[in-house]
């Protein structure tokens, strides 16, 4: 007599992708592999958009962790909605490719994927994958006009705050516009240090943090969401302070060399510490999720 372990067969079957999923993945790769290749040899190598490849890895991980839930969603295709969404995504992607506008190419991804999910499974699959579909937004490069409009004011504000903090701490620092003078050195708060791109990437980090932690109440989630940009801004101020102090104590070569790139890691670590601290405080201050009802006692057969 053979014995079959419960659930063993279902797990094995769950590892096999149905033909329609393989076809959808192949189509997506054919459409977007050239864009990823160009980005990997272009904008993803810059400091401003280097987070793009990280966002792609996170998206692959998110869809991989949700693969069973998506595949097990009720099969109720919605072609009347799926086809328009899918075709809209294709049109946006092709327009971006023809006119060489990467914002459109990247921005078409959630429409293409959502349309495919609607055609293959239906609205239930879209509800399961709602977070990675929204997370595609963080892969879209920021428009140049927006960067130019905001960068100047951010640079001045950050330079002013850094000067005030270090002057209060007793350092010989002065400011002229966005140029900081400390000791014999002068540092300019550049566009990359203005915080706009780093705030965008840290917003992606904070949003992912909230999703993974799966916090309890709507108030908790709302406070965490509202804190993302202030935390990103504060972490960027810490980054600039670190660069100024490194230059002051170790020289201009250290400030502009390897340690300048390492300051990006400082930025991420400081932001994560802020997120964890705020999350722990809110977890203790705010009321938690209501306790689940106790399990009902098992029914006993009548004697």
C-alpha positions as CSV (number, residue, x, y, z in Angstrom):
1,X,0.0,0.0,0.0
2,X,1.4,3.4,-1.0
3,X,1.1,6.5,1.2
4,X,0.8,10.0,-0.2
5,X,1.8,12.9,2.1
6,X,-0.9,15.5,2.2
7,X,-0.2,18.6,0.1
8,X,3.0,17.0,-1.4
9,X,1.5,16.7,-4.8
10,X,0.0,20.2,-4.7
11,X,3.3,21.8,-3.9
12,X,4.9,19.9,-6.8
13,X,2.3,21.0,-9.2
14,X,2.6,24.6,-7.8
15,X,6.2,24.8,-9.0
16,X,5.1,24.1,-12.7
17,X,4.1,27.2,-14.6
18,X,1.1,26.7,-16.8
19,X,1.5,27.3,-20.5
20,X,-0.4,30.6,-20.5
21,X,1.9,32.0,-17.7
22,X,5.0,30.9,-19.7
23,X,3.6,32.7,-22.8
24,X,2.9,35.8,-20.8
25,X,6.3,35.9,-19.2
26,X,8.0,35.3,-22.6
27,X,6.0,38.1,-24.1
28,X,6.9,40.5,-21.3
29,X,10.6,39.7,-21.6
30,X,10.4,40.2,-25.4
31,X,8.8,43.6,-24.8
32,X,11.0,44.9,-21.9
33,X,14.3,43.1,-22.0
34,X,15.7,45.6,-24.6
35,X,14.6,48.5,-22.2
36,X,16.3,46.8,-19.2
37,X,19.4,46.3,-21.2
38,X,19.6,49.9,-22.3
39,X,18.9,51.1,-18.7
40,X,21.6,48.8,-17.3
41,X,24.1,50.4,-19.6
42,X,22.7,53.9,-19.3
43,X,20.6,55.6,-16.6
44,X,20.9,52.7,-14.0
45,X,24.7,53.4,-13.9
46,X,24.1,57.0,-12.7
47,X,23.8,58.0,-9.1
48,X,20.4,59.6,-9.7
49,X,18.7,56.4,-11.2
50,X,20.9,53.7,-9.8
51,X,18.0,52.5,-7.6
52,X,16.2,51.3,-10.8
53,X,17.9,47.9,-10.9
54,X,17.1,47.4,-7.2
55,X,13.5,48.1,-7.8
56,X,13.5,45.5,-10.6
57,X,15.0,42.9,-8.3
58,X,12.4,43.8,-5.6
59,X,9.6,43.4,-8.2
60,X,10.8,40.0,-9.3
61,X,10.9,38.9,-5.6
62,X,7.4,40.3,-5.0
63,X,5.9,38.5,-7.9
64,X,7.7,35.3,-7.1
65,X,6.4,35.3,-3.5
66,X,2.9,35.9,-4.8
67,X,3.0,33.4,-7.6
68,X,1.0,30.7,-5.8
69,X,-1.7,33.2,-4.7
70,X,-2.0,34.6,-8.2
71,X,-2.1,31.1,-9.8
72,X,-4.7,30.0,-7.2
73,X,-7.0,33.0,-7.8
74,X,-10.4,32.2,-9.2
75,X,-10.2,31.9,-13.0
76,X,-12.7,34.6,-14.1
77,X,-11.1,36.5,-17.0
78,X,-12.4,40.0,-17.7
79,X,-11.6,40.5,-21.4
80,X,-13.8,43.6,-21.7
81,X,-11.4,45.3,-19.2
82,X,-8.3,43.3,-19.7
83,X,-7.9,44.0,-23.4
84,X,-8.2,47.8,-23.1
85,X,-5.8,48.0,-20.2
86,X,-3.3,45.7,-22.0
87,X,-3.5,47.5,-25.3
88,X,-3.2,50.9,-23.5
89,X,0.0,49.6,-21.9
90,X,1.4,48.5,-25.3
91,X,0.5,51.8,-27.0
92,X,2.2,53.8,-24.2
93,X,5.3,51.5,-24.4
94,X,5.6,51.8,-28.2
95,X,5.1,55.6,-28.0
96,X,8.0,55.8,-25.5
97,X,10.2,53.6,-27.7
98,X,9.4,55.5,-30.9
99,X,10.1,58.9,-29.4
100,X,12.8,57.6,-27.0
101,X,10.9,58.6,-23.8
102,X,12.0,56.2,-21.1
103,X,9.3,57.6,-18.7
104,X,6.6,56.2,-21.0
105,X,8.3,52.9,-21.5
106,X,8.7,52.3,-17.8
107,X,5.3,53.8,-17.0
108,X,3.6,51.3,-19.3
109,X,4.7,48.3,-17.2
110,X,1.8,48.2,-14.7
111,X,-0.8,48.5,-17.4
112,X,0.8,45.6,-19.4
113,X,1.0,43.4,-16.4
114,X,-2.4,44.3,-15.0
115,X,-4.0,43.7,-18.4
116,X,-2.3,40.3,-18.7
117,X,-3.6,39.3,-15.2
118,X,-7.1,40.4,-16.1
119,X,-7.0,38.4,-19.2
120,X,-5.6,35.3,-17.6
121,X,-7.2,35.2,-14.2
122,X,-9.4,38.2,-13.6
123,X,-9.8,40.9,-10.9
124,X,-9.0,38.6,-8.1
125,X,-5.4,38.2,-9.4
126,X,-5.1,42.0,-9.7
127,X,-6.2,42.4,-6.1
128,X,-3.5,39.9,-5.0
129,X,-0.8,41.7,-7.0
130,X,-1.9,45.2,-6.1
131,X,1.3,46.1,-4.3
132,X,3.9,45.1,-7.0
133,X,1.7,46.7,-9.7
134,X,1.9,50.0,-7.8
135,X,5.5,49.5,-7.0
136,X,6.3,49.7,-10.7
137,X,6.0,53.5,-10.2
138,X,9.3,53.7,-8.4
139,X,11.1,52.4,-11.6
140,X,9.9,55.4,-13.6
141,X,12.6,58.0,-14.0
142,X,11.7,61.4,-12.5
143,X,10.8,64.0,-15.2
144,X,13.6,66.4,-15.9
145,X,11.3,69.5,-15.6
146,X,10.2,68.3,-12.1
147,X,13.8,67.7,-11.0
148,X,14.9,71.2,-12.2
149,X,11.9,72.9,-10.5
150,X,12.5,71.3,-7.1
151,X,16.2,70.7,-7.0
152,X,17.3,74.3,-6.5
153,X,15.1,75.0,-3.5
154,X,16.0,71.6,-1.9
155,X,19.8,72.3,-2.3
156,X,19.5,75.7,-0.6
157,X,17.4,74.3,2.2
158,X,19.7,71.4,2.9
159,X,22.8,73.6,2.8
160,X,21.2,76.0,5.2
161,X,20.2,73.2,7.7
162,X,23.7,71.6,7.5
163,X,25.4,74.9,8.1
164,X,23.2,75.7,11.1
165,X,23.7,72.3,12.7
166,X,27.5,72.2,12.2
167,X,27.9,75.8,13.3
168,X,26.0,75.1,16.5
169,X,28.2,72.1,17.1
170,X,31.2,74.4,16.9
171,X,32.6,73.7,13.4
172,X,34.2,76.6,11.4
173,X,31.6,76.5,8.6
174,X,30.0,79.2,6.5
175,X,27.6,79.1,3.6
176,X,27.2,81.1,0.4
177,X,24.2,79.9,-1.6
178,X,24.7,76.2,-2.0
179,X,28.4,76.3,-1.3
180,X,29.6,75.2,2.1
181,X,33.0,76.4,3.4
182,X,34.5,74.4,6.2
183,X,38.1,74.9,7.2
184,X,40.2,75.2,4.1
185,X,37.6,73.3,2.0
186,X,34.6,74.3,-0.1
187,X,31.9,71.9,-1.0
188,X,28.9,72.4,-3.3
189,X,25.6,70.8,-2.5
190,X,25.2,69.2,-6.0
191,X,22.0,68.0,-7.6
192,X,22.7,64.4,-6.5
193,X,22.9,65.6,-2.9
194,X,19.7,67.8,-3.2
195,X,17.7,64.9,-1.9
196,X,15.0,64.6,-4.7
197,X,16.3,61.4,-6.3
198,X,17.3,60.0,-2.9
199,X,13.9,60.9,-1.4
200,X,12.3,59.1,-4.3
201,X,14.3,55.9,-3.8
202,X,13.8,56.1,0.0
203,X,10.1,56.4,-0.6
204,X,10.4,53.1,-2.4
205,X,12.3,51.7,0.6
206,X,9.7,53.0,3.1
207,X,6.8,51.7,1.1
208,X,8.4,48.2,0.9
209,X,9.1,48.4,4.6
210,X,5.4,49.0,5.3
211,X,4.3,46.2,3.0
212,X,6.6,43.7,4.5
213,X,5.8,44.6,8.1
214,X,2.1,44.5,7.4
215,X,1.2,46.9,10.2
216,X,-2.0,46.6,12.2
217,X,-4.1,49.7,12.0
218,X,-5.0,52.2,9.3
219,X,-3.7,55.0,11.6
220,X,-0.4,53.2,11.9
221,X,-0.1,52.8,8.2
222,X,-1.2,56.5,7.6
223,X,1.5,57.8,10.0
224,X,4.2,55.6,8.5
225,X,3.2,56.7,5.0
226,X,3.2,60.4,5.9
227,X,6.6,60.0,7.5
228,X,8.4,58.6,4.4
229,X,9.3,61.9,2.8
230,X,10.3,63.6,6.1
231,X,12.5,60.6,7.0
232,X,14.0,60.6,3.5
233,X,14.8,64.3,3.8
234,X,16.3,63.9,7.3
235,X,18.4,61.0,6.1
236,X,19.7,63.0,3.2
237,X,20.7,65.8,5.6
238,X,22.7,63.2,7.6
239,X,24.4,62.1,4.4
240,X,25.5,65.7,3.5
241,X,26.8,66.2,7.1
242,X,28.8,63.0,6.8
243,X,30.3,64.1,3.6
244,X,31.2,67.5,5.0
245,X,32.8,66.0,8.1
246,X,34.7,63.4,6.1
247,X,36.1,66.2,3.9
248,X,37.0,68.3,7.0
249,X,38.8,65.5,8.8
250,X,40.2,63.4,5.9
251,X,40.6,65.8,3.1
252,X,38.9,66.6,-0.2
253,X,40.0,63.4,-1.9
254,X,38.3,61.2,0.7
255,X,35.1,63.3,0.6
256,X,34.9,63.1,-3.2
257,X,36.3,59.6,-3.6
258,X,35.2,56.2,-2.3
259,X,33.5,57.7,0.9
260,X,31.3,59.9,-1.3
261,X,29.7,56.7,-2.8
262,X,29.7,55.1,0.7
263,X,27.6,58.0,1.9
264,X,24.7,56.5,-0.1
265,X,24.8,53.5,2.1
266,X,24.8,55.8,5.1
267,X,21.7,57.3,3.7
268,X,19.9,54.0,3.4
269,X,21.0,52.8,6.9
270,X,19.9,56.0,8.5
271,X,16.5,55.9,6.8
272,X,16.0,52.3,7.9
273,X,16.9,53.1,11.5
274,X,14.4,55.9,11.4
275,X,11.7,53.6,9.9
276,X,12.3,50.9,12.5
277,X,12.3,53.4,15.4
278,X,9.1,55.1,14.3
279,X,7.5,51.7,13.7
280,X,8.4,50.4,17.2
281,X,7.1,53.6,18.8
282,X,3.8,53.4,16.9
283,X,3.5,49.7,17.7
284,X,3.7,50.5,21.4
285,X,1.6,53.7,21.4
286,X,-1.2,52.8,19.1
287,X,-3.7,50.0,19.8
288,X,-3.0,46.8,17.9
289,X,-5.1,44.6,15.8
290,X,-8.0,43.1,17.4
291,X,-7.3,39.6,18.7
292,X,-8.7,36.8,16.6
293,X,-11.6,34.9,18.1
294,X,-10.6,31.8,20.0
295,X,-11.1,28.6,18.0
296,X,-14.3,26.8,18.7
297,X,-13.9,23.5,20.5
298,X,-14.0,20.4,18.3
299,X,-17.3,18.8,18.0
300,X,-17.6,15.5,19.7
301,X,-19.5,12.6,18.3
302,X,-22.6,11.6,20.3
303,X,-22.0,8.5,22.4
